[in-house]
Amino acid sequence: MDMQAQSDFDRLLFFEHARKTAEATYAKDPLDADNLTRWGGALLELSQFQNVDDSKKMIRDAISKLEEALVINPKKHDAIWCLGNAHTSHAFLIPDQDEAKGFFDKAAEYFQQAIDEDPSNELYQKSLDVSARAPELHVEIHKHGFGQPPGTAASSSGTKTQKKKKSSDLKYDIFGWIILAVGIVAWVGFAKSQPPPPPPPR
C-alpha cells in the first residue's frame, strides 16, 4: 500500500471512529453542540471517500447535525464554518452551474457569519477568500468530467485516462484545504472530548 493510500485509510478509520463516538455521545446527551459539530465534521470528512450520490447524502446528514448544533448554540462559529464547508463540498458535486452557485453563495454567507463571530480566525477568512474562486474552480472540474458516468467525459481511452487523472488531481487540490481544515477542527474537538490516559503505574 503506498503512502497516500495508507494516509487515506488512516483518515477513514479515524473519522469513522469519531462518527461512532459522536453518535454514542448523542444518545446520552442530544443537546451537546460540540458533539454535534464533531459529528457533522466527521460526516463531512467521510463524504470524501464515497461515490457522488453517497457523498451528497452524507453531506446532507452533516448539514443536519451542524444545523442542530446551531439551534442549541447559534453563535457556535466552528459549526457555522463547517456548514460553509459542507455547502461548498455539496456544490462541487453538482454539475449544473446555476444550482451549484446557490450552494456556493450559501457557503460564503456561512463563512462570513463565522468571521463575524470570530474575527481573528485566519482559517475562516481564508475559507471566505477561497469561496470567491469556487464557482470558477467548479467550471474547471466539470469541464474535465468530474462526477460523470464512465465513458461520458472523453471518447478515446487514452484521453479518458488523462482527463480522469487531471480531474482527480484537481478534485484533491480543491478539497485538500477543506479536508485538512475540517480534519484539524474535528481532531481537536475529538481530542478535547476524550479523557486523558491514566498515568503509568509506578
N, C-alpha and C positions, 0 to 999 in steps of 0.2 A: 504494500500500500504506500503510495507516495505521500509526501509531507502534507500537501494540500488536502488530499482525501482524508488523511488521519486527523487533520485540524478540523475539517468539516464534520467528521464523525464525532470528535470530542465535543464540538459545539452542540451538535444534535443531542447527544446524551445529556450534556449539562442543562440545556433548556427544556428537555423533556422532563428531567428531574425537577427543575424549577416549576414547570407547569403542574406536575403532580403534587408537589409540596403546596403550591398556592391553592390548588383545588381542595386539598385536605384541610388547609387552614380556613378556607372559605366556609367549609361545612361547619366549623366550630364558631367562626366569627364573620358573618357576611357583611359586617359594617366596617371592616378594616380596609381603608382606602389605599394604604401602602401595599397590602397584599393584592388587591385588585389591580393595581398598577403593575406590580411584578408579574401577575398572571397575564395581563394584556401584553406586556413586553415580551414574555416568553412565547406567547402565541404568535406574535409578530415575527420573532426570530424563527420559530419553527415553520412559519409560512414560506420561508425562503427555500425550504427543502422539498416543497410539494409541487405537483403539476399545477397548471394555471387555475383550473376550477377549484381544486382543493385549497390552493393558496388563497383564492378570493374568499372562500368560506372561512378559513382560519383568520384572515384579516378582519372579516365582519365580526367574528367572535371576539377578537382582540378589541375592536372598536366598542363592542357592547360592554366588555369588562371595564375599559377605560372610562366610558361614559357613566357607568355605575359608580366608579371611584369619584367622579366629579359631582355626582348627585350628593355624595357623602361630604366631599370637601371641594367646593367649586374653585378654590384658589390653588389647587394642587398642580403646580407648574410642570412637574415631571410627567404627570398624566396628560396634561394639555399638550405638551411637546410630543409625547408618544402618539397621541391622536393625530398630530400633524404628520408624523412618520407613517402611520397606518394609512392615512388618506393618500399620501404620496405613493406608497407601495401599491395601493389599490389602483391608482391612476395609471401606473406603468403597465398594469396587466390588461388595460382596456385599449383595444386597437383604435376605437373611434376618438378622434381628437377632441371634438366638442364635449363628449361625455367625460373624457379624461380631464378636460380643463376644469370642469366643476369640482372634481376631487382635488386638483392642484390648487384652485382658489380657496377651497375649504382648508387645505393643509396650511397655506400661507396665513390664513386667519388664525389658526391654532398656534402657529409659530409666533405670530405677533402677540397673541394673548400670553404665551409662555414668557416672552421677553417682558411684557408689561408686569407680570408677576415677579420676575427675577431678572432685572435689567443688567446685572453684572455677569450673567451666564453667557460666555462666548459661544458655547455649543448651540444655544438657541439662536443667537444672531447668525452664526454660520449656516444653520438649517434654513433660516429665512432667506439668506443670500442665495443659497443653492436652489431653493424652491423657485426663485425667479427664473432660473435657467431650465427648470424641469420640463416645461412644455416643449422646448426645443430639443432636449435630450429624448423626450418621448417620440417625437417625429423620427429622429435618427434611429432609435431602437426598432420601431415598427417598419421603417424602410428596409431594415435588414431581416425582416421576417420573424421577429421575436414573438413567441406565443402562437404562431400559425401551425396548422397541422403539417406533418412531414410532407414534402413534395410541393407545397404551395409557394415557398419562398424563392425557389430558383428552378430552372428547368434542367440543367445538367448536373450530374452528381458531383463533379469537381467544384463547380461554382457553389453548389448547395453546401458542401463541406466547408468551404472557405467562408461563406456567408454565415453559416451556423456558428463557426468559431468566432467571427467578428461580433456577431450578435451576443454570444455568450460572454466574450471579453467585455463588451460594452455594458452588459447587464451587471457583471460583477463590479465594474468601475462605479456605476451609479449606485448600486445597492451597497457597495462597500462601506461608504461612510455611514449610511443608515444602520447597517448591521452592527458595525463597530460601536457606534454611539449608543444604540438601544442595548446592545450587549453589555456595555460598561454600566449603564444605568441599572439594568436588570441584575447584573452580577453584584454590584454594590448593595442594592436593595436586598438581594437574596442573602448576601454575606451578613448584613445587619440583622436579618431576621433569625439567623442561626445562632444558638448559644455557643460561646467559646468552648473549645475542648477542655476537659478537666486537666489539671496539672498532672504531670507524670508522678507515679508513686515513688517515694524515697526509700 
